[in-house]
Amino acid sequence: MEIEEQLMKMGLTDYESKVIVSIIKYGESTAKDISLNSGVPYSRIYDTINDLLDKGWITKKEGRPSLFCPGDVEERINEYINNSK
């Protein structure tokens, strides 16, 4: 099963799962690069990024352009496992 499908079982949307996989795979990235690497339309990228920031899956480095990197992914996974028991 693809990692995106596993992430969706944890409550992420299709776009959110694609973005988090892209950031983990390519490292810190701009919104434009995340859109290109993940296949999420640029018109939806900021909504998706903001949702992932709110959920703690990614973090934002200030500057121009803003860079996004993985948050505490392991903690999010552990939360899901603990809540599933």
TORLUM-331949 format. One line per 4 residues: number of its first residue (from 0); their letters; for each residue x, y, z of N, C-alpha, C, O. Coordinates in nm, 4 decimals. Example, Ala and Ser with C-alpha at 12.3 -4.5 7.8 and 13.67 -1.06 7.14 Angstrom:
# residues 2
0 = AS = 1.3190/-0.5690/0.7800/1.2300/-0.4500/0.7800/1.3200/-0.3300/0.7800/1.4236/-0.3319/0.8465  1.2850/-0.2250/0.7080/1.3670/-0.1060/0.7140/1.2900/0.0030/0.7870/1.3409/0.1138/0.8039
***
This chain:
# residues 85
0 = MEIE = 0.0843/-0.1179/0.0000/0.0000/0.0000/0.0000/0.0895/0.1252/0.0000/0.1905/0.1304/0.0702  0.0519/0.2224/-0.0773/0.1311/0.3440/-0.0869/0.1252/0.4232/0.0422/0.0268/0.4176/0.1160  0.2322/0.4972/0.0683/0.2394/0.5778/0.1893/0.1268/0.6805/0.1940/0.0734/0.7090/0.3012  0.0901/0.7369/0.0777/-0.0186/0.8342/0.0760/-0.1483/0.7730/0.1285/-0.2233/0.8384/0.2010
4 = EQLM = -0.1742/0.6492/0.0923/-0.2952/0.5819/0.1392/-0.2912/0.5622/0.2903/-0.3926/0.5787/0.3581  -0.1748/0.5273/0.3428/-0.1591/0.5113/0.4873/-0.1837/0.6437/0.5593/-0.2493/0.6474/0.6635  -0.1305/0.7523/0.5028/-0.1500/0.8840/0.5632/-0.2970/0.9249/0.5594/-0.3467/0.9883/0.6525  -0.3657/0.8887/0.4525/-0.5080/0.9208/0.4434/-0.5870/0.8428/0.5485/-0.6867/0.8933/0.6002
8 = KMGL = -0.5443/0.7208/0.5810/-0.6091/0.6448/0.6875/-0.5890/0.7131/0.8223/-0.6664/0.6917/0.9157  -0.4843/0.7954/0.8320/-0.4551/0.8680/0.9553/-0.5297/1.0013/0.9613/-0.5146/1.0771/1.0571  -0.6100/1.0293/0.8589/-0.6930/1.1489/0.8617/-0.6486/1.2618/0.7703/-0.7127/1.3669/0.7672  -0.5409/1.2427/0.6963/-0.4986/1.3458/0.6018/-0.5785/1.3336/0.4729/-0.6261/1.2257/0.4376
12 = TDYE = -0.5925/1.4455/0.4038/-0.6575/1.4434/0.2734/-0.5590/1.3937/0.1682/-0.4401/1.3773/0.1957  -0.6091/1.3702/0.0493/-0.5232/1.3282/-0.0617/-0.4134/1.4317/-0.0853/-0.2959/1.3960/-0.0943  -0.4502/1.5584/-0.0954/-0.3509/1.6633/-0.1186/-0.2526/1.6739/-0.0027/-0.1325/1.6894/-0.0246  -0.3026/1.6655/0.1202/-0.2130/1.6746/0.2359/-0.1111/1.5615/0.2352/0.0070/1.5836/0.2617
16 = SKVI = -0.1565/1.4418/0.2052/-0.0644/1.3282/0.2038/0.0400/1.3430/0.0939/0.1564/1.3084/0.1144  0.0006/1.3935/-0.0215/0.0968/1.4150/-0.1300/0.1994/1.5210/-0.0935/0.3174/1.5071/-0.1257  0.1546/1.6280/-0.0256/0.2464/1.7353/0.0138/0.3458/1.6849/0.1172/0.4654/1.7108/0.1036  0.3008/1.6142/0.2195/0.3924/1.5685/0.3232/0.4940/1.4701/0.2669/0.6113/1.4747/0.3042
20 = VSII = 0.4515/1.3819/0.1786/0.5456/1.2879/0.1158/0.6486/1.3650/0.0329/0.7670/1.3316/0.0355  0.6055/1.4663/-0.0394/0.6968/1.5470/-0.1203/0.8003/1.6176/-0.0328/0.9190/1.6190/-0.0652  0.7552/1.6758/0.0777/0.8478/1.7479/0.1650/0.9476/1.6513/0.2292/1.0656/1.6839/0.2426  0.9014/1.5344/0.2684/0.9930/1.4365/0.3266/1.0931/1.3892/0.2214/1.2118/1.3745/0.2504
24 = KYGE = 1.0458/1.3658/0.1012/1.1328/1.3151/-0.0055/1.2356/1.4183/-0.0513/1.3529/1.3852/-0.0684  1.1924/1.5441/-0.0713/1.2801/1.6448/-0.1300/1.3406/1.7412/-0.0284/1.4254/1.8229/-0.0646  1.2990/1.7335/0.0972/1.3508/1.8243/0.1989/1.2823/1.9593/0.1910/1.1816/1.9753/0.1220  1.3377/2.0560/0.2623/1.2725/2.1865/0.2671/1.2545/2.2416/0.1270/1.3447/2.2368/0.0435
28 = STAK = 1.1345/2.2944/0.1040/1.0955/2.3351/-0.0307/1.0060/2.4584/-0.0262/0.9411/2.4864/0.0745  1.0041/2.5305/-0.1362/0.9102/2.6419/-0.1519/0.7728/2.5854/-0.1878/0.7602/2.4691/-0.2263  0.6718/2.6684/-0.1747/0.5368/2.6252/-0.2116/0.5314/2.5849/-0.3590/0.4664/2.4867/-0.3949  0.5992/2.6603/-0.4426/0.5997/2.6289/-0.5862/0.6617/2.4922/-0.6112/0.6074/2.4118/-0.6869
32 = DISL = 0.7766/2.4656/-0.5469/0.8415/2.3359/-0.5647/0.7560/2.2220/-0.5099/0.7494/2.1142/-0.5689  0.6909/2.2467/-0.3967/0.6034/2.1442/-0.3403/0.4905/2.1128/-0.4382/0.4568/1.9962/-0.4591  0.4330/2.2151/-0.4973/0.3261/2.1953/-0.5946/0.3755/2.1113/-0.7122/0.3095/2.0160/-0.7536  0.4915/2.1475/-0.7653/0.5473/2.0744/-0.8798/0.5818/1.9302/-0.8435/0.5533/1.8386/-0.9205
36 = NSGV = 0.6428/1.9095/-0.7272/0.6873/1.7755/-0.6880/0.5737/1.6850/-0.6423/0.5817/1.5630/-0.6569  0.4684/1.7438/-0.5872/0.3605/1.6625/-0.5316/0.2453/1.6394/-0.6289/0.1689/1.5440/-0.6141  0.2331/1.7270/-0.7283/0.1206/1.7175/-0.8193/-0.0036/1.7888/-0.7680/-0.1089/1.7824/-0.8313  0.0072/1.8566/-0.6541/-0.1053/1.9334/-0.6013/-0.1117/2.0655/-0.6782/-0.0105/2.1349/-0.6884
40 = PYSR = -0.2268/2.1013/-0.7316/-0.2367/2.2258/-0.8088/-0.1918/2.3467/-0.7260/-0.2207/2.3558/-0.6067  -0.1211/2.4387/-0.7912/-0.0707/2.5568/-0.7211/-0.1852/2.6365/-0.6590/-0.1675/2.6989/-0.5543  -0.3004/2.6349/-0.7218/-0.4160/2.7077/-0.6681/-0.4628/2.6508/-0.5336/-0.5354/2.7181/-0.4603  -0.4225/2.5290/-0.5008/-0.4629/2.4632/-0.3755/-0.3475/2.4464/-0.2766/-0.3682/2.4009/-0.1641
44 = IYDT = -0.2261/2.4830/-0.3186/-0.1097/2.4495/-0.2375/-0.1074/2.5228/-0.1044/-0.0738/2.4623/-0.0026  -0.1421/2.6512/-0.1016/-0.1342/2.7250/0.0245/-0.2396/2.6800/0.1249/-0.2120/2.6748/0.2448  -0.3595/2.6476/0.0782/-0.4606/2.5933/0.1691/-0.4108/2.4625/0.2306/-0.4249/2.4399/0.3507  -0.3532/2.3780/0.1475/-0.3036/2.2486/0.1938/-0.1870/2.2669/0.2904/-0.1823/2.2024/0.3951
48 = INDL = -0.0933/2.3544/0.2557/0.0210/2.3815/0.3429/-0.0268/2.4357/0.4776/0.0208/2.3918/0.5823  -0.1199/2.5303/0.4757/-0.1690/2.5879/0.6011/-0.2381/2.4829/0.6878/-0.2240/2.4844/0.8101  -0.3119/2.3927/0.6255/-0.3759/2.2852/0.7020/-0.2703/2.1955/0.7679/-0.2847/2.1567/0.8838  -0.1649/2.1633/0.6937/-0.0590/2.0789/0.7493/0.0194/2.1519/0.8578/0.0628/2.0900/0.9549
52 = LDKG = 0.0378/2.2819/0.8425/0.1021/2.3612/0.9486/0.0177/2.3564/1.0752/0.0703/2.3350/1.1845  -0.1130/2.3761/1.0609/-0.2039/2.3735/1.1754/-0.2034/2.2379/1.2455/-0.2162/2.2303/1.3677  -0.1884/2.1318/1.1676/-0.1902/1.9963/1.2230/-0.0539/1.9524/1.2761/-0.0426/1.8469/1.3385  0.0499/2.0332/1.2513/0.1829/2.0009/1.3015/0.2648/1.9059/1.2160/0.3709/1.8597/1.2580
56 = WITK = 0.2160/1.8767/1.0964/0.2886/1.7845/1.0085/0.4093/1.8504/0.9425/0.5075/1.7830/0.9115  0.4025/1.9808/0.9209/0.5143/2.0527/0.8596/0.5401/2.1806/0.9392/0.4572/2.2244/1.0190  0.6573/2.2389/0.9151/0.6926/2.3669/0.9759/0.7348/2.4628/0.8655/0.7643/2.4226/0.7530  0.7368/2.5912/0.9016/0.7700/2.6950/0.8046/0.8935/2.7691/0.8515/0.9018/2.8108/0.9670
60 = KEGR = 0.9903/2.7857/0.7610/1.1069/2.8676/0.7875/1.0796/3.0057/0.7300/1.0473/3.0201/0.6121  1.0930/3.1062/0.8141/1.0673/3.2427/0.7684/1.1757/3.2866/0.6702/1.2887/3.2379/0.6744  1.1403/3.3764/0.5846/1.2310/3.4287/0.4840/1.1577/3.4415/0.3529/1.0381/3.4141/0.3431  1.2304/3.4829/0.2542/1.1730/3.4972/0.1211/1.2564/3.4180/0.0243/1.3746/3.4485/0.0085
64 = PSLF = 1.2033/3.3207/-0.0397/1.0679/3.2697/-0.0202/1.0601/3.1841/0.1068/1.1619/3.1366/0.1570  0.9402/3.1657/0.1567/0.9202/3.0776/0.2721/0.9555/2.9354/0.2317/0.9255/2.8911/0.1208  1.0195/2.8654/0.3235/1.0532/2.7249/0.3012/0.9753/2.6408/0.4003/0.9581/2.6787/0.5162  0.9285/2.5266/0.3535/0.8509/2.4361/0.4359/0.9280/2.3062/0.4513/0.9863/2.2557/0.3553
68 = CPGD = 0.9282/2.2528/0.5721/1.0012/2.1293/0.5990/0.9169/2.0398/0.6899/0.8180/2.0848/0.7478  0.9564/1.9135/0.7019/0.8768/1.8232/0.7857/0.8707/1.8734/0.9292/0.9680/1.9270/0.9822  0.7558/1.8553/0.9902/0.7415/1.8837/1.1319/0.7772/1.7578/1.2086/0.8637/1.6813/1.1662  0.7123/1.7363/1.3193/0.7377/1.6172/1.3986/0.6474/1.5043/1.3500/0.5478/1.4695/1.4135
72 = VEER = 0.6853/1.4489/1.2360/0.6057/1.3438/1.1717/0.5941/1.2221/1.2621/0.4873/1.1620/1.2735  0.7036/1.1866/1.3257/0.7014/1.0699/1.4147/0.5991/1.0899/1.5272/0.5269/0.9968/1.5628  0.5932/1.2098/1.5823/0.4962/1.2396/1.6878/0.3530/1.2272/1.6359/0.2669/1.1732/1.7053  0.3263/1.2768/1.5141/0.1925/1.2657/1.4565/0.1541/1.1186/1.4396/0.0404/1.0804/1.4675
76 = INEY = 0.2477/1.0369/1.3945/0.2204/0.8940/1.3749/0.1946/0.8271/1.5091/0.1024/0.7465/1.5217  0.2762/0.8603/1.6101/0.2561/0.8032/1.7432/0.1208/0.8437/1.8005/0.0542/0.7623/1.8645  0.0793/0.9681/1.7786/-0.0532/1.0123/1.8246/-0.1626/0.9273/1.7625/-0.2564/0.8851/1.8301  -0.1492/0.9027/1.6323/-0.2495/0.8215/1.5634/-0.2537/0.6807/1.6215/-0.3613/0.6264/1.6467
80 = INNS = -0.1367/0.6220/1.6425/-0.1307/0.4851/1.6963/-0.1927/0.4804/1.8359/-0.2704/0.3902/1.8670  -0.1579/0.5776/1.9191/-0.2110/0.5794/2.0552/-0.3612/0.6028/2.0579/-0.4310/0.5458/2.1418  -0.4117/0.6855/1.9677/-0.5556/0.7131/1.9632/-0.6339/0.5967/1.9029/-0.7547/0.5852/1.9233  -0.5647/0.5109/1.8290/-0.6312/0.3972/1.7642/-0.6478/0.2784/1.8599/-0.7239/0.1856/1.8328
84 = K = -0.5766/0.2831/1.9699/-0.5824/0.1684/2.0638/-0.7081/0.1718/2.1471/-0.7293/0.0838/2.2305
***
